[in-house]
Amino acid sequence: MPQEQGHKWFAVFWDWAVKSENAALRRGRQETAGGARGRVLEIGCGTGGNFPYYGDGVSELIATDPDGYMLQRARKLAAEVQRPIEILQAPAEQIPFEDQSFDTVVSTWVMCHAHNPLGALAEVRRVLKPEGQFRFYEHGRYDHAFGAFWQDLVNPVWRRLLGSGCNLNRDTARSITEAGFVFRELESVKPVPMLSPMVLTRPNIKGIAVRA
């Protein structure tokens, strides 16, 4: 499949942002990736921020991302954590694996960037085993009109400013159900302070979904 060139400076920024995360964000990664079991696929792995949090219950870990610059940094981190990780360049909308081939799929702050989030979620559902878990931690749309208004207003500029196509205002919980999942767990969290430069990404959802 064609490879995306990527965004060199966003990869630099994202690597710094992950290393600068507060305790709440790190805890979200721990709870999401740390609960993965069996043969695991992480989509949109970025620079590898979740790699240190995977536990002994993982028998095989495969990570994908469409951005080659992100993956350069992810491979370095994989070597540092001393865990065998197969790293592949691929978008979430085109997962290069067979149907029902994973016990767990992990996604953290991916659906805001996906070109086609419903297509990406359909791929997640396709590769999950019938009893498998989709473990996610995503930012999305405010659940009140005031916050959602500002997200909608700023979103076109935000997408261009970051250069990575990040969308502030996607209702990812709704997309997950529309893609054919049901929630086993779903929690609304706000891991960054209200008075923060990242206030527009403050609403996060964390949970576990399974095939309906």
Sequence and secondary structure as in RCSB ss.txt:
>XXXX:A:sequence
MPQEQGHKWFAVFWDWAVKSENAALRRGRQETAGGARGRVLEIGCGTGGNFPYYGDGVSELIATDPDGYMLQRAR
KLAAEVQRPIEILQAPAEQIPFEDQSFDTVVSTWVMCHAHNPLGALAEVRRVLKPEGQFRFYEHGRYDHAFGAFW
QDLVNPVWRRLLGSGCNLNRDTARSITEAGFVFRELESVKPVPMLSPMVLTRPNIKGIAVRA
>XXXX:A:secstr
   B   HHHHHHHHHHHHT  HHHHHHHHHHHTT  EEEEEES TTTTTGGG  TTEEEEEEEESBHHHHHHHH
HHHHHHT  EEEEE  TTS  S TT EEEEEEES TTT SSHHHHHHHHHHHEEEEEEEEEEEE   SSHHHHHH
HHHHHHHHHHHHSS   S   HHHHHHHTTEEEEEEEEE  S SSSTTGGG  EEEEEEEE 
